[in-house]
Amino acid sequence: MRVESIETRTYRLPLARPWGDQTHRVTDIELVVTRIEAGGYTGTGFSYSVGVAALATQTLLDAYIAPRLLGQEVNPRVQWRRLWRQMHDAGGGGLTTMALAACDIALWDLVAQERQLPLADVLGRFRESICAYGSGVNLNLDMAHLEEQVRRWRDAGYAAVKVKVGMPDPHDDLERLAMVRRVIGPKGRLLVDANQGWDLTQAVHAIQSYAPLDVSWVEEPLISDDVDGHARLRRRVTTPIAIGENVYTSYQFNDYMARGACDYVQADVVRVGGITPWLEIADLARTWDLPMAPHFLLEITGQLLCCVENGHILEDVEGGSFRELGILAEEVQVRDGWFTPPERPGHGIILDQKALDAHQIFPAPSEAGRE
């Protein structure tokens, strides 16, 4: 089965409610969708951005990746490694891996469809479902709306809740976290995310102040490039550290692990380049005895978590799922706090093209392949 045609389009999807954290204010998600035809099947892949580089991602796909993939065998691992080596001069991670992700996910979709199996069965299941946590980009919410959000997650059966920290006055963070702890109770699992907003001194003070609240992890306390800073921080605090949302290659992840700089690995399937490298990173994390708790895109990462031994927990970002963005033709979602992979052949993520068309931002997509 060889690649016959490739088409990529980009869409800007408005959020129902804006997101806010220490470093971002987000009003929409830009989704890049690549469709690859081969052997009578159509594989669908995705990339995304939160306001940075979606059209640049499409340009890489149209102008560079598509011409090199046409006519090639549908072999995700081989094609990913070949293309990544060829594109490395443009950067080992970032735009290169975000573009590769869309193709890699589409190729795995094709492999599973040809075998007439769900993707999870092609990869091999370690579990039938994975628990999820409720996650909010919610530093912009006032106390009443934050409490409403957390109660909603608690009542929906999520295994944990995650809230943003990094208010201008650190005492406001403590007040907000104390409220969350009261809502979820002493046994509830509380996660926090600083979105790279602190320096080392601020991080130490903040994390130490959270100790009475029994926080299960602090996510991205420092800029993600600073592996040494995370290692020093982890030696100075007892709360576990989670990283990976903005880490792009297996080499970078290995640096974190080798330095003892993290406790949870949050590799984002798009930002690392797709299913192929994500599985490699999960295997690397397993050798360091670290759990996988990936960032975003629950529709695909939930499936991957069921297929790795060290799959830990799935993030369900309120407002950011394909269902909440209004672009799914068939339901793929968390139910009663658990995610179960689709059973149709392929990855089973069927998009509502009519809903997408209303938000296209690249009106003249180039196509490569059949006339």
Residue pairs with C-beta under 8 A, 6 or more apart in sequence:
1 38
1 39
1 41
1 73
1 74
1 110
1 114
2 38
2 39
2 71
2 72
2 73
2 74
3 36
3 37
3 38
3 69
3 70
3 71
3 72
3 73
3 74
3 369
4 37
4 38
4 39
4 70
4 369
4 370
5 36
5 37
5 70
5 367
5 368
5 369
5 370
6 34
6 35
6 36
6 37
6 61
6 65
6 66
6 69
6 70
6 103
6 367
6 368
6 369
7 34
7 35
7 365
7 367
7 368
8 32
8 33
8 34
8 35
8 58
8 61
8 62
8 66
8 102
8 365
9 32
9 33
9 58
9 356
9 360
9 362
9 365
10 30
10 31
10 32
10 33
10 54
10 55
10 57
10 58
10 360
10 361
10 362
10 365
11 30
11 31
11 33
11 327
11 356
11 359
11 360
11 361
12 28
12 29
12 30
12 31
12 54
12 359
12 361
13 28
13 29
13 30
13 31
13 325
13 326
13 327
13 359
14 27
14 28
14 359
15 26
15 27
15 28
15 29
15 319
15 320
15 325
16 319
16 324
17 319
18 25
18 26
18 27
18 140
19 25
19 26
19 27
19 50
19 137
19 138
19 140
19 319
20 26
20 137
20 138
20 139
20 140
20 141
20 164
21 137
21 139
21 140
21 164
21 166
21 193
21 195
21 197
22 139
22 164
22 165
22 166
22 194
22 195
22 196
22 197
23 195
23 196
23 197
24 50
24 51
24 137
24 195
25 140
26 50
26 51
26 137
28 51
29 48
29 49
29 50
29 320
29 325
30 48
30 49
30 50
30 51
30 54
30 55
30 361
31 46
31 47
31 48
31 54
31 325
31 327
31 356
32 46
32 47
32 48
32 49
32 54
32 57
32 58
32 61
32 98
32 102
33 44
33 45
33 46
33 102
33 351
33 356
34 44
34 45
34 46
34 47
34 61
34 102
34 103
34 105
34 106
35 42
35 43
35 44
35 45
35 106
36 42
36 43
36 45
36 69
36 74
36 103
36 106
36 107
36 110
37 43
37 369
37 370
38 74
38 110
39 74
39 110
39 114
41 110
41 113
41 114
41 346
42 110
43 74
43 105
43 106
43 107
43 108
43 109
43 110
43 113
43 346
44 105
44 106
44 109
44 347
44 349
44 351
45 101
45 102
45 103
45 104
45 105
45 106
45 107
45 109
45 274
46 101
46 102
46 105
46 270
46 297
46 300
46 349
47 54
47 57
47 98
47 99
47 101
47 102
47 270
48 54
48 270
48 296
48 297
49 57
49 98
53 95
53 98
54 361
55 361
55 362
56 95
57 95
57 98
57 99
57 102
58 362
58 365
60 87
60 90
60 95
60 96
60 99
61 99
61 102
61 103
62 365
62 366
62 368
63 366
64 87
64 99
65 83
65 87
65 99
65 100
65 103
66 368
67 368
68 83
68 86
69 79
69 83
69 103
70 368
70 369
72 79
73 79
74 107
74 110
74 111
74 114
75 107
76 104
76 107
76 108
76 111
76 274
76 275
76 276
77 276
79 103
79 104
79 107
80 100
80 103
80 104
80 273
80 274
80 276
80 277
81 276
83 100
83 103
84 92
84 96
84 97
84 100
84 273
84 277
87 96
87 99
87 100
88 96
90 96
92 248
92 249
92 251
93 247
93 248
93 249
93 252
93 271
93 272
93 273
94 248
96 273
97 248
97 249
97 270
97 271
97 272
97 273
97 274
97 277
98 270
98 271
98 273
100 273
100 274
101 269
101 270
101 271
101 272
101 273
101 274
102 270
102 274
103 274
104 273
104 274
104 275
104 276
104 277
105 269
105 274
105 275
105 300
105 347
108 119
108 122
108 274
108 275
108 276
108 347
109 119
109 346
109 347
110 346
111 122
112 118
112 119
112 121
112 122
112 345
112 346
112 347
113 345
113 346
115 122
115 345
116 345
117 345
118 341
118 342
118 343
118 344
118 345
118 346
118 347
118 348
119 303
119 341
119 346
119 347
119 348
120 303
120 306
120 307
120 341
123 275
123 279
123 303
123 304
123 307
124 307
125 306
125 307
125 341
126 306
126 307
126 308
126 309
126 311
127 306
127 311
128 306
128 340
129 306
129 338
129 339
129 340
129 341
130 302
130 305
130 306
130 311
130 313
130 314
130 338
130 339
131 158
131 159
131 313
131 314
131 337
131 338
131 339
132 158
132 159
132 298
132 302
132 313
132 314
132 315
132 316
132 334
132 337
132 338
132 339
133 153
133 158
133 159
133 160
133 161
133 162
133 189
133 191
133 313
133 314
133 315
133 316
134 149
134 150
134 152
134 153
134 156
134 158
134 160
134 161
134 162
134 316
134 318
135 161
135 162
135 191
135 193
135 315
135 316
135 317
135 318
136 146
136 149
136 162
136 163
136 164
136 317
136 318
137 164
137 317
137 318
137 319
137 320
138 145
138 146
138 149
138 163
138 164
138 318
139 164
139 165
139 166
139 167
141 149
143 175
143 176
143 179
146 163
146 176
146 179
146 180
147 179
147 180
147 183
149 318
150 161
150 163
150 179
150 180
150 183
150 184
151 183
153 161
153 318
154 161
154 183
154 184
154 188
156 336
156 337
157 336
157 337
157 338
158 316
158 334
158 337
159 189
159 313
159 337
160 188
160 189
160 190
160 191
160 216
160 313
161 180
161 184
161 188
161 189
161 190
161 191
162 190
162 191
162 192
162 193
162 219
162 315
163 176
163 177
163 180
163 190
163 191
163 192
163 193
164 192
164 193
164 194
164 195
165 173
165 176
165 177
165 192
165 193
165 194
165 206
165 218
166 173
166 194
166 195
166 197
166 198
167 173
167 176
170 205
170 206
170 209
173 206
174 209
174 210
174 213
177 190
177 192
177 210
177 213
177 215
178 213
180 190
181 188
181 190
181 213
181 214
184 190
186 214
189 216
190 213
190 214
190 215
190 216
191 215
191 216
191 217
191 219
191 242
192 210
192 215
192 217
192 218
192 219
193 218
193 219
193 220
194 203
194 206
194 218
194 219
194 220
194 221
195 219
195 220
196 220
196 221
196 222
196 223
196 224
196 246
198 206
198 221
198 222
199 222
200 222
200 229
200 232
200 233
203 218
203 221
203 222
203 233
203 237
204 233
204 236
204 237
206 221
207 215
207 218
207 221
207 233
207 237
207 239
208 237
210 218
210 239
211 238
211 239
215 239
216 239
216 240
217 239
217 240
217 241
217 242
217 263
217 264
218 237
218 239
218 240
218 241
218 242
219 241
219 242
219 243
219 245
219 266
220 242
220 243
220 245
220 246
221 230
221 233
221 241
222 229
222 230
222 233
223 229
224 243
224 245
224 246
224 247
227 252
227 255
227 256
227 259
227 261
228 259
228 261
230 241
230 243
230 256
230 259
230 261
230 262
231 259
231 260
231 261
233 241
233 261
234 241
234 260
234 261
234 262
234 263
235 260
240 263
240 264
241 261
241 262
241 263
241 264
242 262
242 263
242 264
242 265
242 266
242 293
243 256
243 261
243 262
243 264
243 265
243 266
244 253
244 256
244 262
244 264
244 265
244 266
244 267
244 268
244 294
244 295
245 266
245 268
245 271
245 295
245 296
246 268
246 271
247 253
247 256
247 267
247 271
247 272
248 271
248 272
248 273
249 272
249 277
250 272
250 277
250 280
250 281
250 284
253 265
253 267
253 281
253 284
253 285
254 284
255 261
256 262
257 265
257 284
257 285
257 288
257 290
258 288
262 290
263 290
264 290
264 291
264 292
264 293
264 312
265 281
265 282
265 285
265 290
265 291
265 292
265 293
265 294
266 292
266 293
266 294
266 295
267 278
267 281
267 282
267 292
267 294
267 295
268 294
268 295
268 296
268 297
269 275
269 278
269 294
269 297
269 300
269 301
269 304
270 296
270 297
271 295
272 278
272 281
275 300
275 304
278 294
278 301
278 304
279 304
279 307
279 308
282 292
282 304
282 308
282 310
282 311
283 308
285 291
285 292
285 310
286 308
286 309
286 310
290 310
291 310
291 311
291 312
291 313
292 305
292 308
292 310
292 311
292 312
293 312
293 313
293 314
293 315
294 301
294 304
294 305
294 314
294 315
295 301
295 315
296 315
296 317
296 320
298 314
298 315
298 316
298 317
298 321
298 333
298 334
298 339
299 321
299 322
299 332
299 347
299 349
300 347
300 349
301 314
301 315
302 314
302 334
302 339
302 341
303 341
303 342
303 347
304 311
305 311
305 312
305 313
305 314
305 339
306 341
314 334
314 339
316 334
316 339
318 324
319 325
321 333
322 328
322 332
322 349
322 351
323 331
323 332
323 333
326 352
326 355
327 351
327 352
327 355
327 356
328 349
328 350
328 351
328 352
329 350
329 351
329 352
329 353
330 342
330 344
330 348
330 350
332 342
332 348
332 349
333 339
341 348
342 348
342 349
344 350
